[in-house]
Amino acid sequence: MVVNLNHVIDQVVKDKGVEREILVEALESAVLSAANKKFRNTRDIEAHYNPEVGEVELFEFVVVVDEVQDSYKEIDIEEAREIDPDAECGDSLGMKMDSSGFSRIAAQTAKQVIVQKVREAEREGIYNEFSERIGELVNGIVRRYERGDIIIDLGRAEAVLPRREQIPRESYRQSDRVRAYIADVRMSPKGPQIILSRAHPQLVVELFKTEVPEISEGIVEIVSCSREPGSRAKIAVVSHDPDVDPVGACVGMRGSRVQNVVSELRSEKIDIVPWSPDMEETPDTDVTQSVVPEDVGHFVEDGRPAPEPSVEEDADEAITAPEGDSESEKAN
């Protein structure tokens, strides 16, 4: 009894997410390989999947000649006309073969090819999916440590958080949840390699995008960002709407928005300053060069430094500067 392969293909497509065309091609290749092995490559054979009956059909092709010299690849014209009355010399005549008589070895070969094709298709699908997500945030679960690198389970695939991309003094245990930035995706002999980062400056930008609707809507833009991972970061923001304060939008009510980012970065200090064209013209004011221990503070509109909050002040007060004269915020 010939098994209807339509049910098998549908099940694999559903369970593995592999394209149907890839499976059909794998089946055809497997059966053709088994047939060539059985006949020692002495015949011209083609394999074609018939979706109506759910079977891979084999066809043997021979050339119509007046005098047969190779009985495996040629057929006498009189014999050919018994099969096809319109056959002429030089024609290629295809005859269906019995594909149900293959041995268990042929079936095993088909299984091996299908498994290989499915694995390749899964790897290709994972690579395509995550290569399009480079620059995004992703959530995962810590599985294990390998030579200082952290292996993180993302669901469909595993990713690596290299030691150099980890925040100093930040540690994780197995099953801890991690949010990281997809820095790169590479294809290796073992499959796609997804590189994550917790130290990348863009992580700060992406975190603010999730917390500040004005940024995701394009009203407020983070023009520049610099960072000392685990210590502090500074971002320069600008508003494309004169009615929206970019610094206030990033800080949020009583510092709620920026505090969420600070918590995700394990209390990394964040300075938020308004961007201006002068930052590009004057290198000394460029935010990418301004993250130094001495450059901590608030600024008012006339350029004079505002008084630092005392250590007794509440953390919310340290994030939010006095109303009306603040252009920069600092979060601890």
URMOUR-V306830 format. One record per residue. N is the residue number from 1. SS is DSSP state (A for helix, B for strand, O for the rest). PHI is phi in whole degrees, 0 to 359 (none if undefined). PSI is psi in whole degrees, -180 to 180 (999 if undefined). Layout:
n=N ss=SS phi=PHI psi=PSI
n=N ss=SS phi=PHI psi=PSI
This chain:
n=1 ss=O phi=none psi=128
n=2 ss=O phi=276 psi=127
n=3 ss=O phi=284 psi=137
n=4 ss=O phi=283 psi=109
n=5 ss=A phi=285 psi=-11
n=6 ss=A phi=300 psi=-40
n=7 ss=A phi=293 psi=-40
n=8 ss=A phi=295 psi=-45
n=9 ss=A phi=297 psi=-45
n=10 ss=A phi=300 psi=-39
n=11 ss=A phi=292 psi=-43
n=12 ss=A phi=294 psi=-41
n=13 ss=A phi=300 psi=-41
n=14 ss=A phi=289 psi=-43
n=15 ss=A phi=282 psi=-39
n=16 ss=A phi=257 psi=-13
n=17 ss=O phi=70 psi=27
n=18 ss=O phi=268 psi=143
n=19 ss=O phi=294 psi=143
n=20 ss=A phi=299 psi=-39
n=21 ss=A phi=299 psi=-35
n=22 ss=A phi=293 psi=-41
n=23 ss=A phi=293 psi=-42
n=24 ss=A phi=299 psi=-43
n=25 ss=A phi=297 psi=-37
n=26 ss=A phi=293 psi=-41
n=27 ss=A phi=296 psi=-46
n=28 ss=A phi=299 psi=-43
n=29 ss=A phi=295 psi=-39
n=30 ss=A phi=293 psi=-47
n=31 ss=A phi=294 psi=-40
n=32 ss=A phi=296 psi=-40
n=33 ss=A phi=297 psi=-42
n=34 ss=A phi=294 psi=-39
n=35 ss=A phi=294 psi=-43
n=36 ss=A phi=296 psi=-36
n=37 ss=A phi=292 psi=-39
n=38 ss=A phi=294 psi=-41
n=39 ss=O phi=263 psi=10
n=40 ss=O phi=57 psi=36
n=41 ss=O phi=57 psi=29
n=42 ss=O phi=268 psi=-6
n=43 ss=O phi=234 psi=155
n=44 ss=B phi=269 psi=102
n=45 ss=B phi=239 psi=142
n=46 ss=B phi=232 psi=147
n=47 ss=B phi=242 psi=133
n=48 ss=B phi=223 psi=133
n=49 ss=B phi=277 psi=130
n=50 ss=B phi=255 psi=103
n=51 ss=O phi=291 psi=-19
n=52 ss=O phi=290 psi=-35
n=53 ss=O phi=250 psi=-6
n=54 ss=O phi=67 psi=45
n=55 ss=B phi=218 psi=145
n=56 ss=B phi=271 psi=116
n=57 ss=B phi=262 psi=142
n=58 ss=B phi=253 psi=138
n=59 ss=B phi=232 psi=131
n=60 ss=B phi=259 psi=128
n=61 ss=B phi=252 psi=131
n=62 ss=B phi=230 psi=154
n=63 ss=B phi=263 psi=133
n=64 ss=B phi=282 psi=124
n=65 ss=B phi=223 psi=165
n=66 ss=O phi=284 psi=-38
n=67 ss=O phi=228 psi=121
n=68 ss=O phi=281 psi=127
n=69 ss=O phi=248 psi=-29
n=70 ss=O phi=234 psi=103
n=71 ss=O phi=293 psi=-18
n=72 ss=O phi=278 psi=-27
n=73 ss=O phi=238 psi=0
n=74 ss=B phi=229 psi=157
n=75 ss=B phi=219 psi=141
n=76 ss=B phi=293 psi=144
n=77 ss=A phi=298 psi=-36
n=78 ss=A phi=294 psi=-43
n=79 ss=A phi=293 psi=-37
n=80 ss=A phi=296 psi=-37
n=81 ss=A phi=287 psi=-17
n=82 ss=A phi=290 psi=-28
n=83 ss=A phi=272 psi=-45
n=84 ss=O phi=225 psi=107
n=85 ss=O phi=301 psi=-22
n=86 ss=O phi=268 psi=7
n=87 ss=O phi=294 psi=141
n=88 ss=O phi=230 psi=160
n=89 ss=O phi=301 psi=135
n=90 ss=O phi=95 psi=-14
n=91 ss=O phi=289 psi=152
n=92 ss=B phi=258 psi=120
n=93 ss=B phi=252 psi=124
n=94 ss=B phi=259 psi=133
n=95 ss=B phi=233 psi=132
n=96 ss=B phi=288 psi=137
n=97 ss=B phi=255 psi=163
n=98 ss=O phi=278 psi=108
n=99 ss=A phi=267 psi=0
n=100 ss=A phi=274 psi=-7
n=101 ss=A phi=266 psi=14
n=102 ss=O phi=286 psi=150
n=103 ss=O phi=280 psi=178
n=104 ss=A phi=297 psi=-28
n=105 ss=A phi=296 psi=-40
n=106 ss=A phi=296 psi=-41
n=107 ss=A phi=295 psi=-39
n=108 ss=A phi=294 psi=-39
n=109 ss=A phi=299 psi=-43
n=110 ss=A phi=299 psi=-41
n=111 ss=A phi=297 psi=-44
n=112 ss=A phi=297 psi=-42
n=113 ss=A phi=295 psi=-42
n=114 ss=A phi=297 psi=-44
n=115 ss=A phi=300 psi=-43
n=116 ss=A phi=296 psi=-45
n=117 ss=A phi=295 psi=-40
n=118 ss=A phi=297 psi=-43
n=119 ss=A phi=297 psi=-44
n=120 ss=A phi=296 psi=-40
n=121 ss=A phi=293 psi=-39
n=122 ss=A phi=296 psi=-44
n=123 ss=A phi=297 psi=-43
n=124 ss=A phi=296 psi=-40
n=125 ss=A phi=295 psi=-42
n=126 ss=A phi=295 psi=-43
n=127 ss=A phi=298 psi=-47
n=128 ss=A phi=297 psi=-40
n=129 ss=A phi=296 psi=-49
n=130 ss=A phi=277 psi=-25
n=131 ss=A phi=293 psi=-28
n=132 ss=O phi=281 psi=-11
n=133 ss=O phi=254 psi=11
n=134 ss=O phi=300 psi=131
n=135 ss=O phi=98 psi=0
n=136 ss=O phi=256 psi=166
n=137 ss=B phi=271 psi=150
n=138 ss=B phi=217 psi=146
n=139 ss=B phi=254 psi=141
n=140 ss=B phi=208 psi=180
n=141 ss=B phi=237 psi=133
n=142 ss=B phi=292 psi=127
n=143 ss=B phi=257 psi=-47
n=144 ss=B phi=194 psi=169
n=145 ss=B phi=253 psi=140
n=146 ss=B phi=226 psi=103
n=147 ss=O phi=53 psi=43
n=148 ss=O phi=90 psi=-20
n=149 ss=B phi=277 psi=150
n=150 ss=B phi=254 psi=128
n=151 ss=B phi=266 psi=124
n=152 ss=B phi=241 psi=132
n=153 ss=B phi=274 psi=119
n=154 ss=O phi=258 psi=6
n=155 ss=O phi=105 psi=-81
n=156 ss=O phi=281 psi=-20
n=157 ss=O phi=209 psi=167
n=158 ss=B phi=255 psi=143
n=159 ss=B phi=238 psi=164
n=160 ss=B phi=240 psi=134
n=161 ss=B phi=253 psi=95
n=162 ss=O phi=299 psi=157
n=163 ss=A phi=301 psi=-38
n=164 ss=A phi=291 psi=-18
n=165 ss=A phi=260 psi=8
n=166 ss=O phi=266 psi=152
n=167 ss=O phi=285 psi=131
n=168 ss=O phi=306 psi=140
n=169 ss=O phi=67 psi=9
n=170 ss=O phi=267 psi=130
n=171 ss=O phi=230 psi=154
n=172 ss=O phi=225 psi=156
n=173 ss=O phi=245 psi=164
n=174 ss=O phi=301 psi=137
n=175 ss=O phi=80 psi=0
n=176 ss=O phi=292 psi=146
n=177 ss=B phi=272 psi=141
n=178 ss=B phi=228 psi=138
n=179 ss=B phi=247 psi=127
n=180 ss=B phi=218 psi=172
n=181 ss=B phi=257 psi=130
n=182 ss=B phi=283 psi=107
n=183 ss=B phi=271 psi=-35
n=184 ss=B phi=197 psi=155
n=185 ss=B phi=225 psi=124
n=186 ss=B phi=235 psi=150
n=187 ss=B phi=261 psi=122
n=188 ss=B phi=242 psi=169
n=189 ss=O phi=302 psi=-26
n=190 ss=O phi=271 psi=0
n=191 ss=B phi=121 psi=-176
n=192 ss=B phi=293 psi=139
n=193 ss=B phi=246 psi=115
n=194 ss=B phi=261 psi=119
n=195 ss=B phi=260 psi=122
n=196 ss=B phi=255 psi=163
n=197 ss=B phi=214 psi=139
n=198 ss=O phi=248 psi=-6
n=199 ss=O phi=255 psi=-8
n=200 ss=O phi=291 psi=136
n=201 ss=A phi=302 psi=-31
n=202 ss=A phi=293 psi=-19
n=203 ss=A phi=301 psi=-41
n=204 ss=A phi=297 psi=-43
n=205 ss=A phi=299 psi=-47
n=206 ss=A phi=294 psi=-35
n=207 ss=A phi=296 psi=-41
n=208 ss=A phi=294 psi=-33
n=209 ss=A phi=298 psi=-36
n=210 ss=A phi=284 psi=-24
n=211 ss=A phi=263 psi=-25
n=212 ss=O phi=245 psi=105
n=213 ss=A phi=300 psi=-32
n=214 ss=A phi=297 psi=-29
n=215 ss=A phi=285 psi=-47
n=216 ss=A phi=295 psi=-26
n=217 ss=O phi=274 psi=-7
n=218 ss=O phi=87 psi=4
n=219 ss=O phi=286 psi=-43
n=220 ss=B phi=247 psi=139
n=221 ss=B phi=234 psi=135
n=222 ss=B phi=272 psi=106
n=223 ss=B phi=282 psi=-39
n=224 ss=B phi=212 psi=152
n=225 ss=B phi=211 psi=135
n=226 ss=B phi=227 psi=158
n=227 ss=B phi=202 psi=142
n=228 ss=B phi=248 psi=98
n=229 ss=O phi=307 psi=130
n=230 ss=O phi=87 psi=-13
n=231 ss=O phi=247 psi=-71
n=232 ss=B phi=199 psi=164
n=233 ss=B phi=219 psi=158
n=234 ss=B phi=221 psi=134
n=235 ss=B phi=236 psi=145
n=236 ss=B phi=251 psi=127
n=237 ss=B phi=237 psi=153
n=238 ss=B phi=220 psi=149
n=239 ss=B phi=251 psi=136
n=240 ss=O phi=266 psi=6
n=241 ss=O phi=234 psi=118
n=242 ss=O phi=299 psi=-19
n=243 ss=O phi=272 psi=-3
n=244 ss=O phi=246 psi=123
n=245 ss=O phi=279 psi=115
n=246 ss=A phi=296 psi=-38
n=247 ss=A phi=292 psi=-46
n=248 ss=A phi=297 psi=-37
n=249 ss=A phi=296 psi=-39
n=250 ss=A phi=286 psi=-32
n=251 ss=A phi=285 psi=-46
n=252 ss=O phi=83 psi=174
n=253 ss=A phi=297 psi=119
n=254 ss=A phi=51 psi=34
n=255 ss=A phi=75 psi=19
n=256 ss=A phi=295 psi=-40
n=257 ss=A phi=290 psi=-50
n=258 ss=A phi=293 psi=-31
n=259 ss=A phi=293 psi=-33
n=260 ss=A phi=296 psi=-39
n=261 ss=A phi=293 psi=-43
n=262 ss=A phi=300 psi=-42
n=263 ss=A phi=296 psi=-40
n=264 ss=A phi=295 psi=-32
n=265 ss=O phi=268 psi=15
n=266 ss=O phi=59 psi=53
n=267 ss=O phi=68 psi=26
n=268 ss=O phi=291 psi=131
n=269 ss=B phi=290 psi=141
n=270 ss=B phi=230 psi=125
n=271 ss=B phi=256 psi=133
n=272 ss=B phi=242 psi=121
n=273 ss=B phi=234 psi=149
n=274 ss=B phi=286 psi=135
n=275 ss=O phi=278 psi=147
n=276 ss=O phi=215 psi=157
n=277 ss=O phi=303 psi=-25
n=278 ss=A phi=299 psi=-26
n=279 ss=A phi=295 psi=-31
n=280 ss=A phi=280 psi=-35
n=281 ss=A phi=283 psi=-34
n=282 ss=O phi=247 psi=106
n=283 ss=A phi=304 psi=-32
n=284 ss=A phi=296 psi=-23
n=285 ss=A phi=260 psi=2
n=286 ss=O phi=294 psi=132
n=287 ss=A phi=297 psi=-27
n=288 ss=A phi=290 psi=-14
n=289 ss=A phi=247 psi=7
n=290 ss=O phi=255 psi=2
n=291 ss=O phi=273 psi=86
n=292 ss=O phi=227 psi=152
n=293 ss=O phi=304 psi=-31
n=294 ss=O phi=283 psi=-21
n=295 ss=O phi=267 psi=67
n=296 ss=O phi=238 psi=126
n=297 ss=O phi=162 psi=-178
n=298 ss=O phi=253 psi=160
n=299 ss=B phi=225 psi=144
n=300 ss=O phi=252 psi=173
n=301 ss=O phi=297 psi=-32
n=302 ss=O phi=273 psi=7
n=303 ss=O phi=94 psi=-10
n=304 ss=O phi=281 psi=140
n=305 ss=B phi=292 psi=138
n=306 ss=O phi=277 psi=155
n=307 ss=O phi=295 psi=142
n=308 ss=O phi=287 psi=144
n=309 ss=O phi=291 psi=146
n=310 ss=O phi=286 psi=161
n=311 ss=O phi=294 psi=-19
n=312 ss=O phi=279 psi=-14
n=313 ss=O phi=295 psi=153
n=314 ss=O phi=293 psi=152
n=315 ss=A phi=300 psi=-33
n=316 ss=A phi=294 psi=-37
n=317 ss=A phi=291 psi=-29
n=318 ss=A phi=287 psi=-23
n=319 ss=A phi=277 psi=-42
n=320 ss=O phi=260 psi=122
n=321 ss=O phi=280 psi=167
n=322 ss=O phi=302 psi=145
n=323 ss=O phi=294 psi=145
n=324 ss=O phi=90 psi=-23
n=325 ss=O phi=228 psi=16
n=326 ss=O phi=254 psi=134
n=327 ss=O phi=243 psi=-4
n=328 ss=B phi=218 psi=145
n=329 ss=B phi=234 psi=154
n=330 ss=B phi=229 psi=133
n=331 ss=B phi=241 psi=136
n=332 ss=O phi=252 psi=999
